[in-house]
Amino acid sequence: MMSAYLTILRPGQWLKNLMLFFPLFLSGQANIQTVTCRGISAFIAFCLVSSAGYIFNDLLDRDRDLYHPEKRLRPLPSGAVSVVGASSFAIFLLISGLVSAGFISYKILLLLLLYGLISFLYTLMLKSLPVIDLFCIAVGFLIRLQAGGELFQIQVSSWLFLTVFLLAVFLGTGKRLSESQTLGDCAGEHRASLACYPPGFLAGIMYMTGSAVLMTYAMYVVHKPRLLYTVPLCLFGLLRFMLRVSSGKGGDPTEALLKDWILFLVSLVWLLMVVWSIYC
């Protein structure tokens, strides 16, 4: 029972909330005291609210997920967690997350409320609308980025903003393309927006936004000589993800990072190079 409730939280997706620390980390001002005092509390608040959103999504999709080759094994469609239990758990997580954010600052609370509202509307109807579904995913990342800037009182640069936005669209498109390839003719039955994308459209968006991400990231680091050496790693990571999606190995960004050892290694080397460039 406990493992089912842990699974429904989707803890692997909490990696997305690390975006809160990007402004602090890339500004060169990160230290243990700053991260511990303010960052951890905000990170937990976003994790609680995002998990509440995942549960709400699973509640609405439980009947449809019964016919999905992978999602049918999730706690709700498999019956491991009841509808009442999941609903109560989601409400508890939502309230706990918002209360935690309120103790940090009212601006963080407002940003988290905005994130929760968009997640709710996305689950309710926006995920069925082509292109809009991709932008909703990207907005979620931008809210996390702006919350991080507000949390640590750091101005988010224009190039970083654009890089995160385009990267989010790129990753979201890769995930949708992977779903479309896996489900084939049944894709529209599991996700309505997939029926609206003509053949080649999602692949085109993925290639276009991948190129744009490389350009905006290069512009972000061009005045930071040491960071310039991370651009080839950025390109390699983008190409590796596109290869993974095109080969039918899955497009979920979190799973790709955790299961593809080459992509994980490249990400780790990128992280170490950024630390060396900024903090050494």
C-alpha positions as MATLAB code, in Angstrom:
seq = 'MMSAYLTILRPGQWLKNLMLFFPLFLSGQANIQTVTCRGISAFIAFCLVSSAGYIFNDLLDRDRDLYHPEKRLRPLPSGAVSVVGASSFAIFLLISGLVSAGFISYKILLLLLLYGLISFLYTLMLKSLPVIDLFCIAVGFLIRLQAGGELFQIQVSSWLFLTVFLLAVFLGTGKRLSESQTLGDCAGEHRASLACYPPGFLAGIMYMTGSAVLMTYAMYVVHKPRLLYTVPLCLFGLLRFMLRVSSGKGGDPTEALLKDWILFLVSLVWLLMVVWSIYC';
ca = [
       0.000    0.000    0.000;
       2.729    2.483    0.968;
       4.709    1.713   -2.175;
       1.617    2.414   -4.298;
       1.152    5.827   -2.694;
       4.843    6.553   -3.189;
       4.565    5.596   -6.840;
       1.570    7.845   -7.415;
       3.682   10.785   -6.247;
       5.958   10.249   -9.275;
       9.101   11.187   -7.293;
      11.246   10.807  -10.410;
       9.492   13.877  -11.840;
      10.707   15.967   -8.901;
      13.948   16.423  -10.813;
      12.111   19.088  -12.812;
      11.824   21.212   -9.664;
      15.617   21.508   -9.501;
      15.022   24.324  -11.996;
      14.453   26.463   -8.874;
      18.185   26.348   -8.191;
      19.344   27.277  -11.704;
      19.434   31.066  -11.182;
      21.407   30.666   -7.943;
      23.736   27.997   -9.296;
      24.543   29.783  -12.567;
      25.034   33.132  -10.829;
      27.977   31.750   -8.871;
      26.359   32.530   -5.527;
      25.395   29.003   -4.446;
      26.428   27.909   -0.978;
      25.159   25.318    1.479;
      23.571   27.848    3.837;
      21.605   29.648    1.112;
      20.383   26.431   -0.490;
      19.411   24.878    2.843;
      17.638   27.876    4.361;
      15.395   28.887    1.464;
      15.868   26.517   -1.439;
      14.929   23.229    0.216;
      11.641   24.606    1.562;
      10.624   25.934   -1.857;
      11.716   22.727   -3.553;
       9.546   20.656   -1.213;
       6.570   22.992   -1.755;
       6.824   22.638   -5.544;
       7.231   18.864   -5.249;
       4.084   18.590   -3.133;
       1.971   20.684   -5.503;
       3.352   19.030   -8.633;
       2.619   15.574   -7.177;
      -0.925   16.699   -6.382;
      -1.232   17.642  -10.061;
       0.038   14.237  -11.190;
      -2.519   12.490   -8.986;
      -5.318   14.698  -10.324;
      -4.209   13.832  -13.854;
      -4.219   10.123  -13.036;
      -7.703   10.408  -11.543;
      -9.123   11.916  -14.725;
      -7.277    9.509  -17.012;
      -7.706    6.299  -15.007;
     -10.270    4.752  -17.391;
      -8.278    5.636  -20.495;
      -5.037    4.410  -18.916;
      -6.521    0.920  -18.575;
      -5.901    0.428  -22.307;
      -2.401    1.942  -22.352;
       0.439   -0.643  -22.518;
       2.408    1.019  -19.687;
       0.055    3.366  -17.838;
      -2.367    0.545  -17.018;
       0.173   -0.575  -14.410;
      -0.068    2.715  -12.488;
      -1.612    2.545   -8.975;
      -4.998    4.030   -9.942;
      -5.902    2.063  -13.095;
      -4.482   -1.118  -11.558;
      -6.607   -0.641   -8.421;
      -3.662   -0.480   -6.010;
      -4.927    2.942   -4.827;
      -8.616    3.816   -4.549;
     -10.161    6.939   -6.045;
     -11.111    8.242   -2.585;
      -7.639    7.570   -1.226;
      -5.943    9.276   -4.172;
      -8.283   12.288   -4.027;
      -7.705   12.787   -0.296;
      -3.972   12.417   -0.750;
      -3.913   14.989   -3.576;
      -5.835   17.555   -1.498;
      -3.472   17.018    1.436;
      -0.420   17.506   -0.788;
      -1.848   20.626   -2.416;
      -2.702   22.323    0.880;
       0.624   21.335    2.440;
       2.566   22.717   -0.511;
       0.714   26.037   -0.579;
       1.029   26.501    3.185;
       4.763   25.787    2.970;
       5.147   28.347    0.175;
       3.207   30.908    2.213;
       5.794   30.664    4.980;
       8.557   31.478    2.482;
       7.058   34.587    0.846;
       3.819   35.724   -0.723;
       5.502   35.993   -4.154;
       6.583   32.363   -4.045;
       3.056   31.467   -2.973;
       1.598   33.390   -5.937;
       3.980   31.704   -8.375;
       3.129   28.293   -6.935;
      -0.584   29.098   -7.167;
      -0.073   30.067  -10.812;
       1.805   26.834  -11.426;
      -0.970   24.831   -9.753;
      -3.667   26.632  -11.750;
      -1.934   25.984  -15.071;
      -1.381   22.336  -14.108;
      -5.080   22.030  -13.233;
      -6.240   23.626  -16.488;
      -3.733   21.566  -18.438;
      -5.069   18.335  -16.975;
      -8.679   19.431  -17.353;
      -8.640   20.588  -20.970;
      -5.469   22.255  -22.290;
      -3.531   19.021  -22.798;
      -6.041   18.104  -25.511;
      -5.254   21.205  -27.563;
      -2.354   20.872  -30.031;
       0.625   23.232  -29.550;
      -1.066   24.741  -26.478;
      -0.233   21.529  -24.618;
       3.465   22.016  -25.428;
       3.411   25.641  -24.291;
       1.754   24.692  -21.007;
       4.639   22.352  -20.255;
       7.120   25.111  -21.070;
       5.314   27.647  -18.873;
       5.610   25.246  -15.950;
       9.405   25.305  -16.300;
       9.470   29.079  -16.679;
       7.477   29.507  -13.472;
      10.011   27.344  -11.649;
      12.838   29.429  -13.115;
      11.231   32.727  -12.136;
      10.430   31.348   -8.675;
      14.103   30.508   -8.271;
      15.082   34.034   -9.264;
      12.592   35.493   -6.798;
      13.589   33.068   -4.069;
      17.270   33.962   -4.214;
      16.799   37.564   -5.376;
      18.643   36.998   -8.663;
      17.689   38.536  -11.994;
      17.031   35.853  -14.616;
      18.825   36.829  -17.822;
      16.946   37.027  -21.101;
      19.095   34.357  -22.745;
      18.609   31.938  -19.847;
      14.861   32.561  -19.977;
      14.762   31.787  -23.702;
      17.002   28.732  -23.325;
      14.786   27.209  -20.638;
      11.614   27.986  -22.589;
      12.882   26.447  -25.832;
      14.421   23.473  -24.024;
      11.081   22.773  -22.336;
       9.249   22.863  -25.691;
      11.954   20.631  -27.181;
      11.678   18.028  -24.419;
       7.874   18.179  -24.369;
       7.761   17.671  -28.127;
      10.136   14.733  -27.875;
       7.878   13.120  -25.302;
       4.769   13.628  -27.464;
       6.551   12.293  -30.547;
       7.656    9.221  -28.621;
       4.085    8.612  -27.422;
       2.786    8.954  -30.963;
       5.322    6.444  -32.275;
       4.641    3.935  -29.490;
       0.847    4.063  -29.649;
       0.553    4.311  -33.429;
      -3.016    4.593  -34.718;
      -4.354    4.477  -31.143;
      -2.405    7.570  -30.056;
      -5.403    9.898  -30.302;
      -7.458    7.651  -28.043;
      -4.954    8.022  -25.216;
      -4.052   11.689  -25.773;
      -6.437   13.779  -27.865;
      -3.832   16.303  -29.013;
      -1.803   13.588  -30.742;
      -4.639   13.030  -33.211;
      -4.336   16.666  -34.300;
      -0.642   16.583  -35.198;
      -0.049   15.667  -38.858;
       2.804   13.257  -39.703;
       6.204   14.908  -39.380;
       4.923   17.949  -37.494;
       6.210   16.956  -34.045;
       9.542   15.819  -35.465;
       9.873   19.184  -37.210;
       9.201   21.072  -33.977;
      11.740   18.940  -32.126;
      14.473   19.643  -34.683;
      13.609   23.344  -34.863;
      13.541   23.940  -31.106;
      16.667   21.808  -30.632;
      18.543   24.131  -32.973;
      17.118   27.179  -31.211;
      18.154   25.835  -27.791;
      21.738   25.450  -28.974;
      21.766   29.015  -30.300;
      20.270   30.665  -27.207;
      22.505   28.652  -24.864;
      25.561   29.677  -26.905;
      24.478   33.326  -26.614;
      24.022   32.868  -22.858;
      27.583   31.599  -22.345;
      29.379   33.603  -25.054;
      30.576   36.212  -22.538;
      31.629   33.514  -20.059;
      34.823   32.103  -21.608;
      35.000   28.924  -19.526;
      31.320   28.082  -19.999;
      31.772   28.329  -23.759;
      33.390   24.888  -23.641;
      30.092   23.392  -22.462;
      28.376   24.185  -25.784;
      29.622   20.965  -27.469;
      28.200   18.999  -24.525;
      24.884   20.795  -24.966;
      24.846   19.835  -28.646;
      25.735   16.221  -27.850;
      22.959   16.003  -25.250;
      20.385   17.404  -27.674;
      21.432   15.007  -30.432;
      21.462   12.049  -28.034;
      17.915   12.820  -26.916;
      16.730   13.191  -30.530;
      18.379    9.880  -31.407;
      16.690    8.219  -28.447;
      13.259    9.519  -29.479;
      13.728    8.715  -33.166;
      14.870    5.182  -32.285;
      11.721    4.505  -30.277;
      13.500    4.274  -26.918;
      11.199    6.736  -25.163;
      10.989   10.491  -24.898;
      10.277   11.113  -21.236;
      13.105   13.512  -20.211;
      13.370   12.206  -16.645;
      13.461    8.564  -17.701;
      15.937    9.381  -20.460;
      18.284   11.015  -17.974;
      18.033    8.179  -15.469;
      18.069    5.221  -17.874;
      20.371    6.378  -20.682;
      23.855    6.137  -19.157;
      25.470    8.126  -21.963;
      23.004   10.991  -21.553;
      23.437   10.827  -17.778;
      27.232   10.900  -18.122;
      27.114   13.879  -20.506;
      24.820   15.736  -18.093;
      27.160   14.982  -15.205;
      30.207   16.196  -17.138;
      28.273   19.359  -18.085;
      27.477   19.940  -14.416;
      31.093   19.447  -13.356;
      32.319   21.791  -16.094;
      29.841   24.468  -14.989;
      31.004   24.094  -11.383;
      34.632   24.351  -12.516;
      33.900   27.348  -14.755;
      31.965   29.353  -12.194;
      33.283   28.318   -8.797;
      36.961   27.441   -9.368;
];
